[in-house]
Amino acid sequence: MAHVLTVNVAHPRPNPDDKRAMTGIDKRPVDGAVAVRAPGPMHGGLGSGLVGDTIGNQLVHGGDDQAVYAYAREDLDDWQSELDREIANGVFGENLTTAGIDVTNSVIGERWRVGSDGLELEVSRPRIPCRTFAAWLEINGWIKTFTGTAIPGAYLRLVTPGTIRAGDEITVTERPDHDVTVGVVFRALTLEPQLLHEILRADALPTELKELAHRRTAG
């Protein structure tokens, strides 16, 4: 059964890449239910979709298309073996640590019903690694390593608000008939630009990524 292992929210701290700024990448599991609502625009909105969570840099993070970030425990376990260090739930900055669902191979526009409170989320885009992520893990060359493996996890937008807690079942209620997955979009944006034409088949892809793909493929 696909389900939420933990719901993780930020413990704000100085950004390890820029001590003048704060970051919410240090996310830790919480007990009880967490309300999920649409955060609004990336710039000037509420940041995260989870009440009580924090987004440090709202120039590139947060907003409706990045309301919730999910990463599979199975993939964290693989990283744990590869890096030979413990990777606790939330350490990758994910709001939801999941089990039993292949997050990176979810389809753009796929919808998840989570728990029994009516919460519905829609897969929107991959996570692109940043310098804060690398500085937080203190791994030299981490951006290149993470990118090369191409298991980015998925951002989700809110369809129907509700609450979420550890143990909630995840049910895929709708899946578009294209095969543009989170992983395909990630590879198109980073490693394999020849895939940019392909990702435009996903209607639910955020407008900014559609525009980026059009610009990169123009001419």
C-alpha positions, -999 to 999 in steps of 0.1 A, spaced: 0 0 0 14 34 -10 14 57 20 30 86 38 58 75 62 63 110 77 52 146 72 82 169 75 83 206 82 111 231 85 132 240 114 145 273 101 182 279 103 209 301 87 215 290 51 248 270 51 255 285 16 248 321 27 247 328 65 229 361 59 198 342 48 175 317 64 166 283 49 138 258 55 157 228 41 161 213 75 128 194 76 119 170 104 90 146 110 60 160 130 33 142 150 -3 147 142 -22 162 113 -8 191 92 -31 213 72 -24 217 35 -35 248 15 -26 265 -17 3 289 -9 -4 313 -38 23 328 -61 60 319 -56 69 356 -51 50 371 -22 28 341 -14 28 319 16 57 298 4 49 262 14 16 244 11 20 230 46 9 251 74 39 256 98 65 249 71 90 275 60 104 284 25 136 304 28 142 316 -7 109 325 -24 127 336 -55 130 300 -67 111 279 -42 75 275 -30 43 287 -46 14 268 -60 34 246 -84 58 237 -56 34 235 -28 45 200 -15 77 181 -21 77 143 -20 106 119 -20 104 81 -18 119 63 12 131 36 -12 152 62 -30 165 76 3 176 40 12 195 37 -21 213 71 -14 220 59 22 238 29 8 256 48 -19 268 76 4 274 53 34 256 76 58 222 78 75 196 97 55 167 104 79 132 112 66 131 149 57 169 153 52 165 159 15 141 188 24 110 168 15 76 175 30 64 140 25 86 109 28 66 82 10 66 44 8 52 21 -19 50 47 -47 76 54 -74 76 92 -70 101 100 -97 82 79 -122 49 95 -115 33 112 -145 30 150 -147 -7 158 -140 -12 125 -120 -35 131 -90 -31 116 -56 -58 114 -29 -40 113 4 -57 102 36 -94 104 44 -98 141 48 -103 149 11 -68 161 4 -59 158 -33 -26 167 -49 -14 169 -85 21 160 -96 36 192 -112 74 191 -117 107 177 -105 130 193 -79 161 208 -94 191 207 -69 205 240 -56 236 251 -38 217 252 -5 210 215 -9 246 207 -15 258 229 14 233 213 37 245 178 30 281 189 30 289 167 0 314 180 -26 300 177 -61 266 169 -48 247 188 -74 264 169 -102 259 136 -84 222 141 -77 217 154 -112 235 124 -128 214 99 -109 182 117 -121 160 107 -91 147 141 -81 115 134 -63 83 153 -72 67 187 -64 29 186 -62 3 214 -64 -29 214 -44 -62 204 -60 -83 201 -28 -72 212 6 -72 190 36 -50 176 63 -22 150 61 -4 128 87 20 99 89 4 67 78 -21 83 53 -27 61 23 -18 75 -11 -42 66 -39 -36 76 -76 -70 87 -87 -62 100 -121 -33 95 -145 -30 113 -179 -24 91 -210 10 106 -219 42 91 -206 59 124 -195 71 115 -160 88 137 -134 121 119 -143 117 127 -180 111 164 -173 142 164 -150 164 148 -176 151 172 -203 159 202 -181 193 190 -171 210 161 -190 190 154 -222 178 186 -238 166 165 -268 137 155 -246 124 191 -243 99 186 -272 85 156 -254 77 173 -222 54 198 -239 29 170 -243 22 173 -205 -6 199 -202 -2 201 -164 35 211 -167 39 245 -150 37 275 -175 73 286 -167 87 252 -177 66 251 -209 80 286 -218 115 275 -209 112 244 -232 98 266 -260 127 290 -257 153 263 -257 139 245 -287 131 276 -307 149 276 -341 
